[in-house]
């Protein structure tokens, strides 16, 4: 479980394709405090630490993970939003994030408004009813508030702090972003689906 509050921006230092795809990620985290088997959200997806060294850790991504995230777009040097798993008693500063990516969306448009940046993202039709204005969304692991929702798009605003402390400071139009709907929306949709079948 995560909150969508990024605590480090790491960098992919090596990629190895075996049966799965292994990523080594540089981090400023004290890796002595990271257990093998620990979960770390890496630009959204919850991944398991399989090896570590001073200033880096390694994770494996299965074909399933690659098929529904943007991890296949990563190269050596790619910046990665990082968040360690929530501990009981930690401040829940964002919203409840599972690290289970629902889809990949594309950045359609960027507009500077004051010191902030308005971002317009594509919205897959199957998720259109699950994204709400003033609701929460998780993009590349970052907890954000939705401003507007259209039939095929939604918007968020990125404040300077978020631009400086996440990978969002280097966004360009066309970039593919990991997208996770709010967990509450997921369960409300499932309950509605089940009740319609009765």
N, C-alpha and C positions, 0 to 999 in steps of 0.2 A: 504494500500500500504506500502511496506517495501523496504529495500535496501539490505538485506542479510548481514548486518554488525551487528554481535552479540554484545549486550551491557551488558549482564549478563548471567551467567550460573546458573540456578535455580536447584531445586531438588524436585522431587515428594515427598510430605509428607503424602498424604493419597489418596486412591482410593475407590470410592463407586459406585457400580453398582446398578442403579435403572432402570428407563425406558431408560435413556442414561447412560453414564459413566462419573462420576464427578471426576475431578482431582484437588487436592489442591497442589499448587506449591510454595515452598519457594523461595523468591527473595530478592535481595539487593535493588531493586527499592523502592523508597519512595511511599508506596501504598496510601498515602494521595493524591498523584497527579494522581492516576489511577481512572478513573470514572467507575462505574458499566456500563456495555455495551461496554466498550472500547475493541478494538481488540489488541491482543498480539500474535505475531508469536511464537509458542512453538515447537522448533525443526522443523520448516517448516510450519505446518498448522496454519492458522489464526484462533484463537479461541477467544470467547467472554467472558469477565470477568463477572461472575454472582454473586460473593461475594468476599470480601477481608477482611483482618485483618492486624495487624502490621507484616510486613515481609512475607506475603503470599497473594495469590489470588486463586480463584477457577474458573474453566471452565468446561463446559459440552462438551462431544464428542458424537455425534450421531452414530448409527450403520453404516451410510454411511461413516462418517469420519474414523471410525475404520477399515472399509473394504478396504480403499485405502491409509492408512498410516501405520506407525509402532507403533501407540499409544497403540495398543493391547499388544505390547511387554513390555510396561512400568510396573514397579513395584515400590513399595515404595523405595525411595532412588535413583531412576533413575535420572541421570543428564540431564537437558533440556536446549538447546540453546534458549535464549530469546531475542526478539527484539520488542520494542514498535513501534506503527504505525508511519509512516513518517508524519511530520508536514510541511506545506508549509514554504519554506525558509530553511529547513534542508539541510545539505550537502548530496548529493546522492553519497556516497562513493563506493557502490557496483554496483548493477544494479537493474532495476525495478523488484520487486518480489511481487507476489500477495498473497502468502500464500495458494494457491490452489494446493495441491499436485497431481501430475499426476500419480505417481506409487511409488512402493517401490523397490529399487535395493539392491543388495548384494555386500559387499566388498569381492572381489576375491583374492586380493594380495596386499601386502605392501612391499615397498623396500626403504631403507634409501639411499639417495643420498646427500652427503654432510651433511648439517644441516637440509635439508628438507626430506619429506617423499612422495614418489610416491605411489598413491593409484589407484588400478584398480577396477572398478565397472562393474557389469553386466549392459547390456543395452537391455531392452525389444525391440523386433523387431519393434513394432509399433511406437517407438520413434527414431529409428536409423537415419532417415532422418532429425530429428529435433535437433540433437546435432552436433555441428561443432567445429573443432579444432580452438582454440583461441576465441571461443564464450563463453558466460556465461551460468552457470548452478547453480541451488540452491540445496544443499544437506543438509538435516537436518537444513534448515534455513540459511545456510552459502552460501554467494555469492562466487563462484569460477570460475576460468578460465579453460576451457577444454584444455588439452595438445594434446591428440591423440584420435581418434575415430576408432574403428574397427566395424565389422559387428555385434558383440554381446557384446562389451565392450567399455569403455572409461576410460581415465586416467586424474587425476588432481594431482598437487603437493601441499603439505601443508607445509607452512613455519613454523618455530618455534613459531612465534607470534600466529598464528591460532591454533596450537596445545595447547598452554598455555591458550588461552582465549575462547576456545570452548570445546565441548565434544569430539572433534577429537583427543585429546591427549590420550584418553582411547580406541580408536578403536581396534577391533580385527577382524581377517578374519572371514567372515561368517555373520557379523553384518548386519542387515537390516536397510536401510537408506531411509528417505523420499526424493523424487526426484521431482523437479519442473523444467520444461523446460523454456527457456527464453520466455517471453511473446511475443516478436517480432516473434520468430519462430512459436509460436502458431497461430498467425494471418496470417503469410505468408502461412502456411500450409493450413489454412481454405480457404484463397482466391484462392489458387491453386486448392483445391478440388472443390470449387464452379465453377471456370472457366472451369474445365474439364467436368462438367456436362452440360455446355451450348453448 
